[in-house]
Amino acid sequence: MCPVTQNIDASHAVVRGTAVTAVPKPEYPRPDRDRSDRWLLLNGPWSFESEYGSATITVPFAWETEASGVHRTWLERGVYRRRVPVPAGWAGASIVLCFGAVHHRARVLVDGLEAGTHVGGYTSFELDVTDRATAGAEVELTVEVDAPADKRLIPHGKQRSIPRDDYDGVSFTPTSGIWQSVWLEARGRTYVQTVAVRGDSLTGFDVTGTVVGDSPSRTRVDVVVDGSGESTTLTSDDRGRFTGRVELRTPHLWSPADPHLYGLRFTVGEGAGGDHVRVTAGLRRIEVDGEQLTLNGERLYLRGVLDQGDWPRTGLTAPDDDAAFRDLGGIDVAFRIQGEIVRSHDPGPHGTDRLDRARLDIDGAENLIRRDVAEKADFLFHFLRELAIGAAKQNIGLNSDLSKFLHAVLRGFRLELGRRADIRNQSKVNEKHVSRARVRFHLANGFEKRKALDIADRPAHFD
């Protein structure tokens, strides 16, 4: 559904295909947590203040990018402002301000009063601003952002740091400020704030979540599966938490060959004051059996491609939804080799959703697990690698139970850590300490011969 639009200066129009739109990335930002019946997109021009003076910045592009209109690198602080008319039709609803991502520290104010803060440049967050935003009135939103040039002590992926960090040789231009979509949502006075769906039983979905708002305690939560009609009714506890299960009469498992996704609708309350959110999930279970990975009880070989790189004008942020999908890991290459996985730094919710429906699985960064946990039931190679490096920093040797587990899982991804890379006594650990690795590429279906690449004599950059 299209969002409520704002009057925006035509000079800020951007081209999407053959159409011209005044708002970048106009699609609803969370297809896996769909509340697109009542929302207001806040992408587009905002006022911006920095040490260089006042300017106009285009959200949601990092201030280092050309598309933002600022195009400044090593800027460490910026202040965004925008006046927003709250739709009159939202009277009586909860109003929630949502951010896809802001790097690194964000302080949000509504009409000059602090609404909340957030730390972490790769995770989404939201703030309930019902008490500060009145339907039919206009409010001023202010977002104060700090993005330190010295990123060595904060999670920053492959952003370049000053002073340099251990990854400088493979680093990219920083991504600072608001770099994912911003929007308002109208929800019920009591609404589902968080929800997680697990389909690894393969016979139904286990659901957990929290209800907040006016009456979170002992609140009824209805869950209905789209299409099949299976349903269950849950009741939140005194702290607003609910848990339960939806059994499926004829389960349809997800696989790369048949990427079937279910839609589960969660409802709290009735009528115009009720809350509704649609969550997508698949029935799938990935396990480690010795040194093998299995999907739904069957041996899984992963063949795939790596998507690594920023867009020329927009940086880490995809210019639009279609571009994100086309670019992901050379999607045509993945199909040609009959691949099952695309590895990306951050495909975003739209990228993961579309790949999940295109028979490809997605491997992303570990700090996105919470955001995409219900839709992504796969192993995250980045996460496992960081666990291995973290274990090394704690002087955990390759003979420990943790290391054996990581070793088995990583081998399931066709990466075998050499026993000569014993890192128990290393005082400083980075990717060089897994340099004696043998990476095996299982090329494609029908190929019985495996090609081994021995990289024992040079650092192994798994990116």
N, C-alpha and C positions, 0 to 999 in steps of 0.2 A: 504494500500500500504506500502511496506517496505521502511524504511528510507535509505538515503545514509549512508553507514557505513564507519567507520574509521579503520585503522590498529591498533589493540589493542593487547597488550601482552597477550598471551594465559593463563598466570597465573591468569588473571582476569576473566576467563571464569566462568559462573555460570550455574547450571543445571536447566532446565525448563522442567518438565516431563521427557521424555526419550531423549530429545534433549539437546545439549550443545550450548550455545550462549555466545559470548564475551561481550554482552551488557545487563545489567539488565533492565527489563521492556521495551522491545523493541517496544511495541505497540504504535501507535500514541496517544498522551496523552489526546486529547480533542475530543472524538467521537461526542459530541454534538455541536462542532464548527469545523467541519471537513475541514482541508486544507492539507490533506495528499498527495496531488499530488506533492508538492515540500517542503520537510522538511529534516532536518538533526538532528538526535538524538545525544545529548551530554552526555548521561549517560555513566558510566564507570569510569576509573581511572582519577583522577585529582591530581596534586601536592597540598600538604596541609602543611601549616605552622601554628604553634601555640607556646605557651610558652614551650612546650615539644620538640620543634625542628621541623625538616622536616619529612614528611611521604607521603605516597600515600593513598588517600581516594577514596572509590568507591561511586560515585553518582548514585542514589539518596537516600542514607541511612544516617540518622542522625549520627553525630559523636559519640553519646553514644552507638551505636549498634555494635554488632560483625561484621555484614555484611559490615560495612563501612571500616573496617580495622584499625580504630583508637581506638574505644572502650573506650572513655574517658567521664566520667560524671563530671559535674561542670566546664567544660572548658567554658570560657566566650567569647573567641574570636578565630576566625580561618580565614585563608586566602586561598582561592582556586585559582589555576591557571591551565590553559590548553591552548595549541596552537591548532587552528582549521583552516583547509583549507576550504575556502568558495568555493563551487562548481562553476566552470567556466560557467556552463549553466545558472547561475542566473544573468548574465549580464543584466543590464537594469531594474532589479526588485528592489522593496523595500525589505530590509532584516531586519527581526524582531527577536530579542532574547527573548525567552519565558521561564518563570520559573513557575513551578507548585506551589511551596511553599518554602520559606526560612525563618527560624525562627532565629532572630526576626528582626534585622535591617540589610539591605543589601546595600552595595555600589558596583556598577558594573563599571568596567573599561575595555576599549578596547584599546589595545596597550598603556596602561598607562594613557589614558585620560578618565575622568569620563563620563559614558554614562547615568547614572541615579541612583537613590536611591529608596528604598522601605522600609516601616515599617509595620510590621504585619506578623506573622508567619503562618497564615492559609489561606491567599488569594493569588491567582495567580497574576502575573504581567508580563508585556512585555515592551521592550524598542526597539524603532526603531534605528538601528545602521547602516543604509544605508550609512551615511556620513563617517563612520569609518571602514566598512567592504567592501572590494572590491572583486567582483567575480573573482575567479582564484588566489587570493592571500591568504596568511596565516595571521591570527591575533592571538594575545594573549588575552584571556579572564581572568579577575581577578575578584573575588567576595570576598569582605571583609565582614565578618559577625560578628555581636555582639549579643550575647545571654546571657543576664544578669542572674546570679543565683538568684537574688532577683526579682521575677516575680510578686510581689504583686500589682504593679501599671500598669502592662501591661496585655493585653488579653493573657491567656496562657492555657485555658482549664483546664485539670487535670494534667498538668505537675507539678512535685514537685518543690517547691521554698525553697530557703535559704535566709533569715529567712522563717519559715513556714507560710503558709496562712491558712485561715479557712477551706480549703478543704484537708489539708494534710493527713487526715485519709483515704481518697479515691483517693490519687494521684498516678501517675505513674512516671516511669523514664522520665526525660525531653527528648524532641525531638528538637535538635538544629542543626543549619546549613541548608544545602540544603537537603530537605527530600522528595521532589517530582521531577519529571522529568524536565530536561533542554533540550531545543532544539532551533534550528534556523528554520525560515520559510522564503520562498520567496513569496512575494505578489506583486500585481500590484503597479505601481507607485502611483496610487490613489486607496485606498482600504477601505473596511469596517472595522473599528476599533472595534466598539461595536454594538451589536444588541440584542434586546429583543423581544420575541414573546409571545403574550398572546392569549390563546384559551378559555378564560372563557365566551365569548359570545355564544359558542357552535355552531356557524354557520360559523365561519371563524376565521382568525388570524389577530390581530392588531399588527403591527410591528413598532418599533422605533429603531433608531440607529444613528451612526455618521460615517462620511467619513473623512479620513485624507490623507495626501500625497501632491502630486504636485498640484492637482486641486480639492479641496474638495467642493468649492462653486458651486452651480447650476450644480451638477453632476447627471447623470442618474443612477438609481439603479433599476435593473430588479430583480423581485422576482417570482420564479416559484415553484409550488408545485409538488414534485416528484409523478409520477404515474397518478395523476388526470389531470395535465396539466393546472389547474387554475393559473393565473398569474396577476401581476400588475406591472406597471412602476411608480417609484417614482422619485422625484427630490429633492436633498438636498438644504437647504437654504444657506444663506450667511455664516453661521457658520458651515456648513457641516452636519447639522442634517437633518434626514429624518423621516417621519412618514406616515403611510398609512394602508391599510387593504386589505386582500385577502379573498374574499367570496368563500365558497365552495358550489357546487351544491348539493352534497349528503354528508353531514357531517357524519363522523364516530367518535363517542365519545369514549374517553378513560374511562375504568373502570378496577377494579382489575380482573374482569372476562374476559375482552376483552381489553388488554392493547395496543391499537392501537396508534402508533406514526406516525406522518407525517414528511417528510423531505422537508425543504424549502431551495431552492438554491438562494443565493444572488450573483449578478454579477455586477461588475463595469468595464466598458471598454470592449474591444474586443480583440480576438487573444491572442498571447503569452504575451502581456503586460497587459491583463485584470486580474481582481481579482475575485476569486470564493471562496465562503464559504458555506457549507451546515449545516443548523441548524435543530435540531430535536425538536418537540413539540407535545403536545397532546391537544385535545379539552376536557376540564374539568373545572368544577366550584365547588368550595367548599365554603359553606356558613354556617353561624350560624343562626338557626331558633329557637329562645327562648333558650333552653338549649340543643338543638340537633344540630349535624353536618349533613349536607346533601352534597351529591356528585351528581352533575347534576340534582338537584331537588329531589333526593330520599334520605331517611334516611340512614345514614352511621354508621355502627358499626365497630370499629377498633379492630381487634385482631392481635396480632403480637408478635415479639420476640425482645430481646435486644442483640445487638452485642457490647460487651465491652471488650477490651483487646488488647494487642499488640502481634505481632509475636515474637517468641523467639529470632531469629537472626536479624530481620530487624526492630523491634520496631513498631512504628505507621504506617510505610510504608509497604504496602503489597509486598511480594517478587515478585509476578507477578499477572497478570490480573485474571487468573483462580483461584488463591488462594484467592483473594479478594472476588470473587463472592461466592465461596464455603463456606467461613468463615462467611459471613454476617449474623449474628444473628441466626446461626444454620438454614440454609436455608431449610433443610429437615423438621425441626420442624414447620417452618412457613407454609409449604405446607400441612403438616399433619393436622394442626388445621384450615386449610382453611383461613389462615391469609391474611390480606391486607397490613400490614405495618411491616417494619424492621427498628429498630432504631439503628443508628451507629454514632460513634464519627465523622468519616470522611471516607465514603466509596470511595471517589474519583470520578472523572467523569466517569470512566469505571464502577465502582460499581453501580452508580445511573443509568447509561444507561442500564446495563444488568438487573437490578432489574425492571426497568420501562417496560422492554419487557417481564418480567417473571410474570406478573400479581401482582407484589408487589410494594407498594409505599415505599418511603424512607423518614425517618425523620432524619434530620441532625442538625449540629450546626448552630447557627444564623449567624456566620461570613461567612458562605458559601452561603448565600442567593444571593448575587450579582453574584457569579460565576455560579450558577445553576438555576437562576430565570426563564429562558425560558423553561427549561425542567421540573422543579419541580413547580407545581402549587398547592402544598399541604400546610397544616399548619405545622409549625415547632414548635414542642412542647418546645424544648430548648429555642427558641426565646421568646415564651409566658411566660415561667417560669422566664426568666431573666427580662422581663417587669414587672412581678408581684413583684419580689424582688426589682427592681429599684423603683417601685411605693412606696413600703414600706419604702425605704430609704428616699424618699421625703415626708414622713409622709402623704401619701395618704391612707385613710382608706378603709375598705372593702365595705363601703356604697357609694363610689364615682362611677361615671359613668365608669371610666377606670377599676376599680376593678370589677364592675359588668360585664363588657364585658369579662375581663380575666376569671372571675369565670364561665361564660357561656361556653366559648371556652374550658377551661380545663375540665369542666364536659363532654363536648362532647368527650373528650379522656378518659372518664370513671374515672376521678379523681375529687373528690369533696372536695373543701376546707371547713373545718369545721368552722362554725361561731365563735367558741370559739377562733379561731386563729386570733383575731383582732390585727393587728400589727400597729395601727395608732400611738401609743405612744412609739414604740420601738426606742431606740437610736442606736442600732447595729442590723443589720439584716443579717442573713444567712439562710441556709436551715432549721435550727431548728425552725424558726418562722412559718413554714407551717407544723409543726410536727403533729398537730391534724387534720389529714386528713383521709378520708376513701376512699380507692382505690378499685374500683369495677372491677373485671375481668370478662368480658363477654366471656365465655370460647370458644365456637365454635358454628357453625351453628347447629340448632337442639336442643340446650340446652336452655330450658326455665328458668332454675334456675340459678341465678347469685350468685357467691361466693364473699362475702365481707370480706376484710381483714382490721381489725381495728388496726391502728397503732397510736392511740391517745397518747400512753404513751411512745413513743420513737421517735427519730428524723426520719424524712421521707427523705431518700436519694432516689430521683427518678431515680437514675442511678443504 
